[in-house]
Amino acid sequence: MAGVYGDGATTREGDDDPQIDGAVAALRRGGVIAIPTDTVYGLAAALDRRDALRRIYAIKGRSGDKALPILVAGPEELSRFSREVSPAVRALADAFWPGALTIVVPATADVPSEVTRGGDTVGLRMPDHPLALAVIRAAGGALAVTSANRSGGLEARTAEEVHERLGNRVAFVVDGGRSGDGPASTVVDATVVPFRILRLGAIGQDDIQRALSAVGISDA
């Protein structure tokens, strides 16, 4: 299946190195790219390119007061973006990453204001998708990523759907075939005690509690 790019170029699924190299080059130029994840395709921008972070909002037609989540390459990135990594947060990351759990934590100064949008927290997730993780690692371990669609519109689950819905506004599309057909990630607010589920998705409340109980945490 061919990938689709803002300049009209294409590549083939399975040509992993050209796709990763092309995606990272576009990110470094300040482009917004699309990557497959284990849930849906996402729009991604480098954290040090504030112009690209702002462009995500323009591409989506998204309200400027909504924060962006960050996808990370591994749990080691928690301390980079969270002012405090509690034993409970570490337990959730160990249990469900890579996977469909977004953990909201108190943001460090490394998180740009274009991501937090006036707040002091950030949602972090490690996706369970090899191409997504390869791009994120090659781009420095973290990217701001949100669903690749117009705000309120259907989420894209293929590279072709990204192109159909967003056209040449996306600088580069990494084609990983069809994304997962399951629900969105569960979002847990870990800045309050007990934790609060902001969005119930692929991971249930009982699953979260079992993971915490397994390491002796009963009141998170």
Backbone as ProteinMPNN parsed JSONL, in Angstrom:
{"seq_chain_A": "MAGVYGDGATTREGDDDPQIDGAVAALRRGGVIAIPTDTVYGLAAALDRRDALRRIYAIKGRSGDKALPILVAGPEELSRFSREVSPAVRALADAFWPGALTIVVPATADVPSEVTRGGDTVGLRMPDHPLALAVIRAAGGALAVTSANRSGGLEARTAEEVHERLGNRVAFVVDGGRSGDGPASTVVDATVVPFRILRLGAIGQDDIQRALSAVGISDA", "coords_chain_A": {"N_chain_A": [[0.855, -1.197, 0.0], [0.611, 2.181, -0.816], [2.244, 5.016, 0.59], [1.159, 8.394, 1.294], [2.01, 11.697, 0.49], [2.61, 15.164, 1.255], [3.941, 16.434, -0.841], [3.352, 14.877, -2.969], [4.905, 12.627, -3.334], [5.517, 9.089, -2.98], [5.778, 6.059, -1.021], [6.332, 2.614, -0.107], [4.505, 0.394, 2.012], [6.343, -1.211, 4.483], [8.794, -0.382, 3.593], [10.527, 0.599, 5.744], [12.759, 2.2, 6.68], [13.055, 4.36, 4.736], [10.565, 5.621, 5.14], [10.66, 6.362, 7.859], [12.943, 8.001, 7.895], [12.095, 10.01, 6.11], [9.884, 11.023, 7.487], [11.053, 12.069, 9.841], [12.737, 13.986, 8.738], [10.828, 15.752, 7.689], [9.596, 16.586, 10.064], [11.713, 17.95, 11.272], [11.937, 20.066, 9.585], [9.859, 21.547, 10.381], [7.398, 20.612, 9.725], [4.053, 19.224, 9.88], [3.233, 15.939, 10.432], [1.677, 12.743, 9.646], [1.068, 9.803, 11.475], [0.716, 6.243, 11.9], [-1.032, 4.709, 14.63], [-1.731, 2.535, 17.441], [-4.362, 2.993, 17.892], [-5.727, 5.194, 16.272], [-4.849, 7.011, 13.223], [-2.501, 9.633, 13.702], [-1.889, 13.187, 13.941], [1.266, 14.663, 14.019], [3.82, 16.587, 15.628], [7.019, 18.129, 16.118], [8.31, 18.814, 19.354], [9.963, 20.979, 19.711], [9.348, 22.702, 17.72], [7.528, 25.222, 17.576], [5.956, 26.533, 15.748], [4.989, 24.429, 14.206], [3.503, 23.061, 16.112], [1.457, 24.903, 16.57], [0.366, 24.808, 14.062], [-0.898, 22.352, 13.96], [-3.319, 22.814, 15.265], [-4.535, 24.533, 13.446], [-4.774, 22.886, 11.173], [-6.531, 20.924, 12.09], [-8.677, 22.505, 12.776], [-9.142, 23.045, 15.385], [-10.151, 23.953, 18.703], [-8.417, 26.525, 20.368], [-7.987, 26.272, 23.088], [-7.686, 23.7, 23.883], [-5.635, 21.183, 25.12], [-2.721, 19.416, 23.85], [-1.872, 15.97, 23.6], [1.133, 14.074, 24.403], [3.038, 11.697, 22.73], [5.229, 9.143, 23.673], [8.439, 7.453, 23.509], [9.04, 5.583, 25.414], [8.771, 4.47, 28.915], [10.835, 5.77, 30.235], [10.736, 8.394, 29.53], [8.995, 9.624, 31.21], [10.04, 11.066, 33.441], [11.111, 13.212, 32.154], [8.999, 14.762, 31.295], [7.163, 14.933, 33.367], [6.669, 16.517, 36.442], [6.606, 15.117, 38.771], [6.976, 11.73, 39.381], [5.114, 9.436, 40.505], [4.966, 6.359, 42.518], [2.59, 5.081, 41.773], [1.988, 6.112, 39.227], [4.231, 5.152, 37.859], [3.705, 2.423, 38.102], [1.371, 2.143, 36.544], [2.338, 2.843, 34.003], [4.216, 0.802, 33.641], [2.522, -1.373, 33.559], [0.736, -0.94, 31.411], [1.931, 0.271, 29.213], [3.769, -0.368, 26.254], [0.631, 0.828, 25.011], [-2.951, 1.444, 25.23], [-3.287, 3.615, 27.145], [-3.498, 6.78, 28.43], [-1.764, 8.927, 30.492], [-2.282, 11.527, 32.626], [-0.222, 13.998, 33.853], [1.614, 16.238, 36.097], [3.038, 18.884, 34.342], [6.396, 19.407, 33.189], [8.902, 22.008, 32.644], [9.823, 21.385, 30.171], [7.718, 20.924, 28.524], [6.072, 22.483, 25.965], [4.203, 25.601, 25.897], [2.359, 25.65, 23.859], [1.45, 23.116, 23.84], [0.349, 22.612, 26.413], [-1.488, 24.676, 26.607], [-2.129, 26.788, 28.432], [-2.639, 25.357, 30.718], [-1.315, 23.281, 33.429], [-0.662, 20.673, 33.154], [-0.008, 17.539, 31.423], [-0.862, 15.071, 29.016], [0.409, 11.839, 28.682], [1.467, 9.15, 26.608], [2.484, 5.9, 25.534], [2.494, 4.523, 22.488], [1.297, 1.393, 21.124], [2.61, 0.506, 18.652], [4.76, -0.411, 16.109], [5.83, 1.214, 13.976], [5.059, 3.81, 14.69], [6.458, 4.059, 17.124], [9.075, 3.824, 16.189], [9.361, 6.161, 14.629], [8.955, 8.099, 16.618], [11.093, 7.559, 18.386], [13.263, 8.097, 16.655], [12.881, 10.779, 16.314], [13.633, 11.905, 18.654], [12.427, 10.932, 20.959], [9.928, 11.822, 21.768], [6.776, 13.174, 20.706], [4.329, 15.66, 19.977], [1.069, 14.638, 19.574], [-2.061, 14.223, 18.023], [-5.359, 13.119, 17.079], [-5.733, 12.403, 13.583], [-7.672, 14.198, 11.972], [-10.323, 16.438, 10.957], [-11.603, 18.637, 13.409], [-14.158, 17.184, 15.26], [-14.803, 15.551, 13.177], [-14.737, 12.322, 11.426], [-12.338, 9.965, 12.584], [-9.209, 9.195, 11.105], [-8.216, 6.06, 9.823], [-6.554, 4.936, 8.014], [-3.789, 5.607, 5.757], [-4.725, 6.628, 3.362], [-7.186, 7.716, 4.114], [-6.33, 9.804, 5.741], [-5.172, 11.469, 3.791], [-7.436, 11.979, 2.192], [-9.049, 13.472, 3.921], [-7.485, 15.526, 4.951], [-5.736, 16.353, 3.038], [-3.148, 18.163, 1.308], [-2.261, 19.533, 3.488], [-0.865, 18.145, 5.331], [2.471, 17.343, 5.842], [3.811, 14.926, 5.513], [3.008, 11.512, 5.348], [3.119, 8.634, 7.165], [2.794, 5.419, 6.18], [1.297, 2.814, 7.611], [-0.448, 0.819, 7.023], [-3.749, -0.292, 7.932], [-4.937, 1.171, 10.916], [-5.543, 0.237, 14.373], [-8.82, -1.053, 15.193], [-10.068, -0.716, 17.55], [-11.344, 0.843, 20.627], [-10.679, 4.28, 21.676], [-7.851, 5.519, 23.594], [-7.81, 5.007, 27.134], [-8.043, 7.639, 29.455], [-6.362, 8.773, 32.22], [-6.359, 10.825, 35.0], [-3.681, 11.552, 36.786], [-2.964, 13.471, 38.552], [-4.453, 13.924, 40.722], [-5.729, 12.617, 43.854], [-8.008, 10.245, 44.933], [-6.962, 8.72, 41.756], [-8.485, 9.917, 38.723], [-10.673, 8.919, 36.182], [-10.76, 10.292, 33.107], [-11.552, 9.732, 30.553], [-13.073, 6.858, 29.496], [-11.81, 4.141, 27.878], [-10.053, 1.835, 25.981], [-8.908, 0.469, 28.1], [-10.116, -0.743, 31.104], [-11.623, 0.431, 34.227], [-11.407, -1.474, 36.265], [-9.204, -2.922, 35.38], [-7.178, -1.049, 35.707], [-7.215, -0.678, 38.481], [-6.498, -3.253, 39.322], [-3.878, -3.405, 38.376], [-2.628, -1.504, 39.97], [-3.118, -2.54, 42.524], [-1.591, -4.832, 42.4], [0.976, -3.997, 42.901], [0.811, -3.202, 45.449], [-0.61, -0.837, 45.861], [-3.364, 0.766, 46.942], [-4.954, 2.995, 47.201], [-5.052, 5.094, 44.976]], "CA_chain_A": [[0.0, 0.0, 0.0], [1.465, 3.352, -0.964], [2.075, 6.149, 1.468], [0.78, 9.616, 0.583], [2.795, 12.783, 1.029], [2.167, 16.483, 0.858], [4.529, 16.835, -2.119], [2.942, 13.943, -4.002], [5.759, 11.444, -3.376], [4.971, 7.91, -2.318], [6.646, 4.935, -0.724], [5.561, 1.404, 0.099], [4.494, -0.172, 3.344], [7.428, -2.154, 4.626], [10.032, 0.374, 3.401], [10.489, 1.305, 7.027], [13.773, 3.23, 6.814], [12.705, 5.576, 3.994], [9.432, 6.3, 5.776], [11.106, 6.984, 9.108], [13.84, 9.108, 7.544], [11.296, 11.08, 5.529], [9.056, 11.622, 8.54], [11.898, 12.871, 10.724], [13.171, 15.165, 7.974], [9.692, 16.685, 7.64], [9.442, 17.154, 11.406], [12.796, 18.907, 11.519], [11.651, 21.262, 8.772], [8.707, 22.223, 10.955], [6.168, 20.083, 9.157], [3.146, 18.357, 10.631], [3.141, 14.668, 9.733], [0.685, 11.802, 10.166], [1.643, 8.496, 11.766], [-0.253, 5.267, 12.405], [-0.859, 4.257, 16.01], [-2.544, 1.369, 17.763], [-5.776, 3.392, 17.949], [-6.047, 5.817, 14.986], [-3.734, 7.808, 12.722], [-2.376, 10.871, 14.442], [-1.077, 14.311, 13.478], [2.398, 14.776, 14.929], [4.731, 17.716, 15.445], [8.152, 18.15, 17.04], [8.055, 19.682, 20.501], [10.768, 22.193, 19.635], [8.884, 23.507, 16.592], [6.279, 25.825, 18.043], [5.14, 26.831, 14.575], [4.307, 23.193, 13.826], [2.496, 22.775, 17.142], [0.311, 25.777, 16.284], [-0.236, 24.386, 12.8], [-1.809, 21.231, 14.228], [-4.636, 23.373, 15.574], [-5.106, 25.067, 12.209], [-5.131, 21.762, 10.312], [-7.712, 20.259, 12.652], [-9.764, 23.419, 13.099], [-9.341, 22.72, 16.8], [-10.199, 25.064, 19.641], [-7.098, 26.845, 20.891], [-7.841, 26.048, 24.519], [-7.568, 22.266, 24.141], [-4.245, 20.749, 25.168], [-2.297, 18.305, 23.011], [-1.124, 14.919, 24.293], [2.463, 13.735, 23.915], [3.363, 10.284, 22.62], [6.627, 8.949, 24.052], [9.04, 6.208, 23.049], [9.171, 4.631, 26.505], [8.518, 4.997, 30.255], [11.939, 6.614, 30.688], [10.409, 9.787, 29.229], [8.12, 10.178, 32.252], [10.731, 12.064, 34.259], [11.386, 14.372, 31.3], [7.805, 15.579, 31.101], [6.342, 14.997, 34.576], [7.395, 17.067, 37.584], [6.641, 14.09, 39.806], [6.607, 10.4, 38.898], [4.766, 8.673, 41.701], [4.963, 4.904, 42.326], [1.366, 4.67, 41.089], [2.161, 6.436, 37.805], [5.2, 4.188, 37.335], [3.04, 1.114, 38.012], [0.471, 2.159, 35.389], [3.15, 2.81, 32.782], [4.795, -0.536, 33.525], [1.466, -2.349, 33.269], [-0.074, -0.702, 30.203], [2.707, 0.819, 28.105], [2.987, 0.36, 25.247], [-0.78, 0.489, 24.989], [-3.966, 2.495, 25.104], [-3.513, 4.358, 28.383], [-2.919, 8.118, 28.525], [-1.626, 9.31, 31.898], [-2.149, 12.98, 32.788], [0.734, 14.274, 34.919], [2.014, 17.646, 36.162], [4.005, 19.108, 33.27], [7.659, 20.1, 33.439], [9.179, 23.139, 31.758], [10.132, 20.875, 28.835], [6.481, 20.841, 27.748], [5.782, 23.834, 25.454], [2.888, 26.165, 26.203], [1.463, 25.291, 22.762], [0.902, 21.799, 24.181], [-0.477, 22.698, 27.623], [-2.543, 25.674, 26.333], [-2.498, 27.527, 29.628], [-2.726, 24.467, 31.869], [-0.029, 22.869, 33.985], [-0.586, 19.22, 33.064], [0.146, 17.004, 30.079], [-1.194, 13.66, 28.871], [1.493, 11.071, 28.084], [1.128, 7.779, 26.219], [3.4, 5.155, 24.677], [1.617, 3.731, 21.619], [1.703, 0.023, 20.839], [2.702, 0.399, 17.196], [6.195, -0.351, 15.831], [6.219, 2.356, 13.142], [4.926, 5.02, 15.508], [7.561, 4.107, 18.077], [10.311, 4.065, 15.444], [9.41, 7.584, 14.289], [9.103, 8.868, 17.854], [12.479, 7.394, 18.844], [14.164, 8.794, 15.734], [12.648, 12.219, 16.443], [14.104, 12.386, 19.95], [11.779, 10.282, 22.087], [8.582, 12.318, 22.076], [6.127, 14.057, 19.74], [2.94, 16.042, 20.241], [0.26, 13.883, 18.613], [-3.502, 14.167, 18.221], [-5.975, 12.354, 15.995], [-5.608, 13.006, 12.254], [-8.994, 14.473, 11.406], [-10.872, 17.745, 11.293], [-12.259, 18.581, 14.708], [-15.538, 16.733, 15.177], [-14.975, 14.64, 12.051], [-14.343, 10.932, 11.612], [-10.904, 9.75, 12.718], [-8.604, 8.444, 10.004], [-7.619, 4.777, 10.206], [-5.616, 4.557, 6.964], [-3.085, 6.739, 5.157], [-5.6, 7.207, 2.348], [-8.195, 8.541, 4.783], [-5.649, 11.042, 6.133], [-5.05, 12.299, 2.597], [-8.766, 12.413, 1.757], [-9.66, 14.412, 4.858], [-6.622, 16.648, 5.29], [-5.058, 16.787, 1.828], [-1.742, 18.544, 1.325], [-1.901, 20.257, 4.706], [0.05, 17.284, 6.066], [3.724, 17.324, 5.093], [4.294, 13.562, 5.283], [2.157, 10.487, 5.959], [3.737, 7.318, 7.319], [1.768, 4.425, 5.874], [1.448, 1.571, 8.349], [-1.648, 0.02, 6.829], [-4.896, 0.119, 8.735], [-4.695, 1.237, 12.354], [-6.449, -0.59, 15.158], [-10.243, -0.709, 15.136], [-10.587, -0.688, 18.91], [-11.682, 2.16, 21.169], [-9.597, 5.216, 21.978], [-7.151, 5.239, 24.844], [-8.343, 5.463, 28.41], [-7.283, 8.774, 29.975], [-6.388, 8.808, 33.677], [-5.764, 12.007, 35.622], [-2.858, 11.114, 37.913], [-2.575, 14.63, 39.355], [-5.351, 13.978, 41.876], [-5.848, 11.377, 44.622], [-7.636, 9.128, 44.051], [-6.933, 9.001, 40.325], [-9.798, 10.111, 38.102], [-10.725, 8.539, 34.777], [-11.345, 11.377, 32.321], [-12.182, 9.091, 29.4], [-12.981, 5.406, 29.56], [-11.561, 3.616, 26.545], [-9.665, 0.442, 25.791], [-8.522, -0.124, 29.381], [-11.199, -0.506, 32.052], [-11.281, 0.864, 35.582], [-10.972, -2.643, 37.031], [-7.839, -3.24, 34.951], [-6.295, -0.073, 36.338], [-7.137, -0.97, 39.903], [-5.728, -4.486, 39.507], [-2.46, -3.11, 38.167], [-2.15, -0.792, 41.155], [-3.159, -3.467, 43.658], [-0.518, -5.83, 42.234], [2.194, -3.455, 43.484], [0.493, -2.784, 46.808], [-1.208, 0.507, 45.908], [-4.809, 0.568, 47.022], [-5.655, 4.281, 47.148], [-4.34, 5.993, 44.052]], "C_chain_A": [[0.88, 1.233, 0.0], [1.179, 4.382, 0.102], [1.776, 7.393, 0.656], [1.453, 10.796, 1.262], [2.314, 14.118, 0.498], [2.732, 16.926, -0.478], [4.206, 15.86, -3.24], [3.792, 12.701, -4.093], [5.098, 10.285, -2.635], [6.082, 6.953, -1.956], [5.758, 3.748, -0.441], [5.628, 0.954, 1.536], [5.561, -1.25, 3.415], [8.779, -1.511, 4.341], [10.243, 1.251, 4.627], [11.498, 2.441, 7.095], [13.456, 4.481, 5.999], [11.543, 6.336, 4.633], [9.87, 7.035, 7.037], [11.999, 8.181, 8.813], [13.064, 10.293, 6.974], [10.455, 11.792, 6.554], [9.88, 12.535, 9.427], [12.394, 14.122, 10.008], [12.057, 16.207, 7.914], [9.47, 17.347, 8.99], [10.498, 18.224, 11.671], [12.621, 20.177, 10.709], [10.467, 22.051, 9.334], [7.392, 21.773, 10.368], [5.331, 19.327, 10.167], [2.979, 17.082, 9.817], [1.993, 13.851, 10.308], [1.363, 10.448, 10.345], [0.534, 7.537, 12.199], [0.016, 5.002, 13.876], [-1.732, 3.03, 16.219], [-4.018, 1.715, 17.89], [-6.194, 3.982, 16.599], [-4.777, 6.483, 14.45], [-3.716, 9.141, 13.467], [-1.57, 11.917, 13.7], [0.021, 14.548, 14.496], [3.265, 15.969, 14.577], [5.84, 17.613, 16.478], [7.895, 19.161, 18.153], [8.85, 20.978, 20.441], [10.411, 23.065, 18.426], [7.513, 24.082, 16.938], [5.361, 26.191, 16.882], [4.357, 25.598, 14.139], [3.23, 22.824, 14.833], [1.254, 23.632, 16.905], [-0.399, 25.332, 15.009], [-1.171, 23.196, 12.984], [-3.219, 21.748, 14.483], [-5.31, 23.899, 14.309], [-5.562, 23.939, 11.29], [-6.415, 21.104, 10.793], [-8.921, 21.181, 12.764], [-10.147, 23.261, 14.551], [-9.337, 23.969, 17.658], [-8.817, 25.269, 20.26], [-6.918, 26.593, 22.357], [-7.728, 24.565, 24.881], [-6.113, 21.849, 24.062], [-3.994, 19.601, 24.2], [-1.635, 17.237, 23.885], [0.255, 14.738, 23.672], [2.598, 12.221, 23.868], [4.86, 10.122, 22.837], [7.109, 7.585, 23.587], [9.17, 5.178, 24.16], [8.931, 5.279, 27.852], [9.625, 5.896, 30.779], [11.671, 8.095, 30.422], [9.517, 10.423, 30.297], [8.809, 11.297, 33.025], [11.088, 13.317, 33.46], [10.199, 15.314, 31.248], [6.915, 15.706, 32.33], [7.178, 15.509, 35.747], [7.527, 16.055, 38.713], [6.179, 12.77, 39.185], [6.371, 9.527, 40.119], [4.873, 7.178, 41.437], [3.72, 4.419, 41.583], [1.459, 4.952, 39.591], [3.13, 5.448, 37.169], [4.551, 2.819, 37.153], [2.105, 1.058, 36.806], [1.25, 2.108, 34.077], [3.74, 1.419, 32.569], [3.746, -1.563, 33.097], [0.86, -2.179, 31.882], [0.675, -0.068, 29.038], [3.642, -0.239, 27.552], [1.536, -0.101, 25.236], [-1.658, 1.706, 25.074], [-4.314, 3.136, 26.442], [-2.756, 5.674, 28.321], [-2.926, 8.536, 29.98], [-1.39, 10.814, 31.961], [-1.314, 13.248, 34.029], [1.029, 15.766, 34.982], [3.178, 17.907, 35.213], [5.264, 19.811, 33.762], [7.799, 21.273, 32.478], [9.545, 22.682, 30.352], [8.895, 20.769, 27.947], [6.108, 22.243, 27.264], [4.367, 24.292, 25.806], [1.886, 25.871, 25.094], [0.85, 23.916, 22.971], [-0.048, 21.906, 25.364], [-1.629, 23.683, 27.479], [-3.061, 26.332, 27.608], [-2.65, 26.666, 30.86], [-1.347, 24.125, 32.402], [0.105, 21.351, 34.015], [-0.392, 18.806, 31.606], [-0.223, 15.526, 30.096], [-0.096, 12.94, 28.114], [1.022, 9.666, 27.75], [2.244, 7.193, 25.374], [2.556, 4.249, 23.796], [2.188, 2.344, 21.358], [1.703, -0.195, 19.328], [4.161, 0.573, 16.799], [6.623, 0.839, 14.992], [6.122, 3.663, 13.912], [6.111, 5.153, 16.452], [8.887, 4.378, 17.377], [10.455, 5.538, 15.079], [9.658, 8.417, 15.542], [10.533, 8.769, 18.381], [13.439, 8.189, 17.967], [14.037, 10.305, 15.85], [13.033, 12.746, 17.82], [13.362, 11.869, 21.148], [10.38, 10.748, 22.404], [8.089, 13.23, 20.962], [4.758, 14.458, 20.285], [2.08, 15.397, 19.165], [-1.207, 13.949, 19.004], [-4.123, 13.531, 16.988], [-5.964, 13.127, 14.678], [-6.975, 13.145, 11.606], [-9.338, 15.932, 11.675], [-11.642, 17.613, 12.595], [-13.734, 18.241, 14.55], [-15.801, 15.758, 14.062], [-14.524, 13.227, 12.38], [-12.826, 10.829, 11.683], [-10.4, 8.901, 11.561], [-7.957, 7.169, 10.524], [-6.716, 4.211, 9.118], [-4.92, 5.811, 6.457], [-3.956, 7.432, 4.116], [-6.656, 8.114, 2.968], [-7.583, 9.847, 5.281], [-5.588, 11.992, 4.934], [-6.403, 12.84, 2.154], [-9.304, 13.531, 2.633], [-8.815, 15.656, 5.095], [-5.789, 17.143, 4.121], [-3.599, 17.142, 2.029], [-1.351, 19.383, 2.537], [-0.942, 19.456, 5.571], [1.311, 17.097, 5.234], [4.163, 15.917, 4.716], [3.361, 12.599, 6.007], [2.915, 9.168, 5.985], [2.641, 6.271, 7.16], [2.079, 3.121, 6.596], [0.283, 0.636, 8.142], [-2.775, 0.54, 7.698], [-4.528, 0.117, 10.213], [-5.683, 0.32, 13.071], [-7.883, -0.114, 15.066], [-10.879, -0.63, 16.518], [-10.907, 0.721, 19.378], [-10.453, 3.019, 21.403], [-8.938, 4.845, 23.303], [-7.977, 5.698, 26.038], [-7.446, 6.582, 28.923], [-7.474, 8.838, 31.486], [-5.694, 10.069, 34.168], [-5.023, 11.567, 36.868], [-2.385, 12.284, 38.759], [-3.452, 14.786, 40.584], [-5.353, 12.613, 42.568], [-7.244, 11.324, 45.218], [-7.628, 9.551, 42.587], [-8.353, 9.123, 39.778], [-9.733, 9.708, 36.638], [-11.471, 9.63, 34.01], [-12.049, 10.849, 31.078], [-11.982, 7.586, 29.52], [-12.866, 4.866, 28.15], [-11.196, 2.153, 26.581], [-9.341, -0.266, 27.101], [-9.554, 0.26, 30.426], [-10.705, -0.104, 33.432], [-10.797, -0.302, 36.432], [-9.548, -3.037, 36.668], [-6.833, -2.315, 35.631], [-6.119, -0.383, 37.814], [-6.336, -2.235, 40.18], [-4.23, -4.237, 39.351], [-1.867, -2.397, 39.376], [-2.098, -1.711, 42.367], [-2.007, -4.462, 43.609], [0.803, -5.327, 42.791], [1.917, -2.816, 44.838], [-0.065, -1.387, 46.944], [-2.724, 0.345, 45.877], [-5.582, 1.867, 46.902], [-4.867, 5.244, 46.294], [-5.296, 7.002, 43.507]], "O_chain_A": [[1.831, 1.297, 0.78], [0.028, 4.602, 0.48], [2.097, 7.456, -0.531], [1.461, 10.88, 2.49], [1.694, 14.199, -0.562], [2.096, 17.706, -1.188], [4.727, 15.998, -4.347], [3.457, 11.789, -4.849], [4.237, 10.483, -1.778], [7.183, 7.017, -2.503], [4.535, 3.864, -0.527], [6.651, 1.102, 2.205], [5.672, -2.093, 2.525], [9.808, -2.02, 4.786], [10.15, 2.477, 4.56], [11.148, 3.542, 7.52], [13.579, 5.585, 6.53], [11.547, 7.567, 4.658], [9.498, 8.188, 7.257], [11.836, 9.246, 9.407], [13.342, 11.444, 7.313], [10.316, 13.014, 6.514], [9.46, 13.651, 9.735], [12.464, 15.196, 10.606], [12.31, 17.402, 8.068], [9.186, 18.543, 9.054], [10.197, 19.278, 12.232], [13.098, 21.242, 11.101], [10.121, 23.11, 8.81], [6.381, 22.465, 10.492], [5.838, 18.849, 11.182], [2.624, 17.139, 8.64], [1.407, 14.217, 11.327], [2.127, 10.001, 9.49], [-0.462, 7.954, 12.79], [1.162, 5.064, 14.322], [-2.387, 2.549, 15.294], [-4.85, 0.813, 17.986], [-6.937, 3.342, 15.855], [-3.753, 6.517, 15.132], [-4.757, 9.698, 13.813], [-0.675, 11.586, 12.922], [-0.245, 14.627, 15.695], [3.431, 16.323, 13.41], [5.64, 17.084, 17.572], [7.332, 20.23, 17.918], [8.459, 21.973, 21.052], [11.093, 24.05, 18.145], [6.478, 23.493, 16.626], [4.138, 26.163, 17.016], [3.194, 25.704, 13.748], [2.167, 22.33, 14.457], [0.129, 23.146, 17.024], [-1.617, 25.464, 14.891], [-2.138, 23.05, 12.236], [-4.194, 21.19, 13.98], [-6.515, 23.729, 14.126], [-6.633, 24.031, 10.689], [-7.285, 20.766, 9.991], [-10.057, 20.712, 12.837], [-11.322, 23.332, 14.91], [-8.612, 24.925, 17.381], [-8.139, 24.31, 20.627], [-5.795, 26.686, 22.854], [-7.68, 24.218, 26.061], [-5.432, 22.118, 23.072], [-4.92, 18.905, 23.783], [-0.909, 17.574, 24.82], [0.511, 15.19, 22.556], [2.307, 11.538, 24.85], [5.664, 10.859, 22.267], [6.316, 6.685, 23.309], [9.391, 4.001, 23.874], [8.89, 6.505, 27.946], [9.386, 6.706, 31.675], [12.31, 8.957, 31.024], [9.308, 11.636, 30.284], [8.222, 12.358, 33.239], [11.341, 14.371, 34.044], [10.371, 16.53, 31.166], [5.991, 16.519, 32.329], [8.265, 14.995, 36.012], [8.456, 16.132, 39.517], [5.129, 12.704, 38.547], [7.302, 8.957, 40.688], [4.874, 6.753, 40.281], [3.793, 3.442, 40.838], [1.053, 4.123, 38.777], [2.885, 4.959, 36.066], [4.814, 2.132, 36.167], [2.047, 0.039, 36.118], [0.857, 1.405, 33.147], [3.762, 0.917, 31.445], [4.049, -2.503, 32.362], [0.506, -3.168, 31.24], [0.093, 0.112, 27.968], [4.265, -0.956, 28.335], [1.251, -1.282, 25.43], [-1.193, 2.843, 25.003], [-5.481, 3.197, 26.829], [-1.534, 5.694, 28.178], [-3.968, 8.505, 30.634], [-0.41, 11.316, 31.412], [-1.646, 12.789, 35.122], [0.733, 16.493, 34.033], [4.196, 17.218, 35.278], [5.212, 20.685, 34.627], [6.947, 21.505, 31.621], [9.578, 23.497, 29.431], [9.017, 20.547, 26.743], [5.849, 23.116, 28.092], [3.46, 23.48, 25.988], [0.683, 25.843, 25.35], [-0.159, 23.585, 22.35], [-1.143, 21.346, 25.325], [-2.646, 23.543, 28.159], [-4.268, 26.42, 27.834], [-2.78, 27.2, 31.962], [-0.335, 24.612, 31.897], [0.883, 20.804, 34.796], [-0.583, 19.6, 30.685], [0.062, 14.816, 31.061], [0.295, 13.368, 27.028], [0.27, 9.059, 28.512], [2.877, 7.901, 24.591], [1.957, 3.297, 24.296], [3.403, 2.145, 21.369], [0.909, -0.97, 18.795], [4.757, 1.603, 17.115], [7.672, 1.426, 15.256], [6.997, 4.522, 13.803], [6.701, 6.227, 16.569], [9.735, 5.089, 17.917], [11.54, 6.106, 15.201], [10.478, 9.336, 15.528], [11.121, 9.775, 18.779], [14.326, 8.876, 18.474], [14.973, 11.035, 15.524], [12.785, 13.912, 18.124], [13.627, 12.313, 22.265], [9.701, 10.137, 23.229], [8.867, 13.963, 20.351], [4.107, 13.675, 20.977], [2.33, 15.585, 17.975], [-1.559, 13.755, 20.167], [-3.464, 13.419, 15.954], [-6.16, 14.343, 14.656], [-7.381, 12.313, 10.794], [-8.719, 16.58, 12.519], [-12.265, 16.582, 12.849], [-14.466, 18.905, 13.817], [-16.888, 15.186, 13.982], [-13.999, 12.962, 13.461], [-12.112, 11.508, 10.945], [-11.092, 7.995, 11.098], [-7.245, 7.183, 11.528], [-6.168, 3.12, 9.278], [-5.382, 6.929, 6.685], [-3.938, 8.657, 3.992], [-6.983, 9.161, 2.411], [-8.24, 10.888, 5.25], [-5.914, 13.173, 5.052], [-6.519, 14.008, 1.785], [-9.953, 14.448, 2.13], [-9.35, 16.722, 5.404], [-5.201, 18.223, 4.188], [-2.897, 16.51, 2.817], [-0.23, 19.889, 2.605], [-0.279, 20.013, 6.445], [1.236, 16.736, 4.06], [4.825, 15.734, 3.694], [2.97, 12.845, 7.148], [3.307, 8.65, 4.939], [1.676, 6.25, 7.924], [3.015, 2.409, 6.231], [0.032, -0.241, 8.968], [-2.748, 1.687, 8.145], [-3.89, -0.815, 10.704], [-6.548, -0.292, 12.444], [-8.143, 1.075, 14.885], [-12.096, -0.493, 16.637], [-10.76, 1.682, 18.623], [-9.323, 2.537, 21.335], [-9.412, 3.971, 24.03], [-8.743, 6.658, 25.951], [-6.222, 6.486, 28.835], [-8.599, 8.943, 31.975], [-4.557, 10.342, 33.785], [-5.637, 11.246, 37.886], [-1.5, 12.12, 39.598], [-3.225, 15.679, 41.401], [-5.025, 11.593, 41.961], [-7.643, 12.244, 45.931], [-8.195, 10.577, 42.213], [-9.292, 8.519, 40.297], [-8.818, 10.122, 35.926], [-12.659, 9.861, 34.236], [-13.02, 11.44, 30.606], [-10.853, 7.106, 29.631], [-13.738, 5.111, 27.317], [-11.924, 1.329, 27.135], [-9.488, -1.485, 27.194], [-9.84, 1.441, 30.62], [-9.532, -0.273, 33.764], [-9.877, -0.143, 37.234], [-8.771, -3.439, 37.534], [-5.77, -2.752, 36.072], [-5.004, -0.353, 38.335], [-5.582, -2.295, 41.151], [-3.417, -4.786, 40.095], [-0.727, -2.662, 39.759], [-1.146, -1.666, 43.147], [-1.505, -4.889, 44.648], [1.673, -6.132, 43.124], [2.695, -1.99, 45.315], [-0.004, -0.801, 48.024], [-3.288, -0.153, 44.903], [-6.757, 1.848, 46.535], [-4.121, 6.087, 46.791], [-4.905, 7.855, 42.71]]}, "name": "protein", "num_of_chains": 1, "seq": "MAGVYGDGATTREGDDDPQIDGAVAALRRGGVIAIPTDTVYGLAAALDRRDALRRIYAIKGRSGDKALPILVAGPEELSRFSREVSPAVRALADAFWPGALTIVVPATADVPSEVTRGGDTVGLRMPDHPLALAVIRAAGGALAVTSANRSGGLEARTAEEVHERLGNRVAFVVDGGRSGDGPASTVVDATVVPFRILRLGAIGQDDIQRALSAVGISDA"}
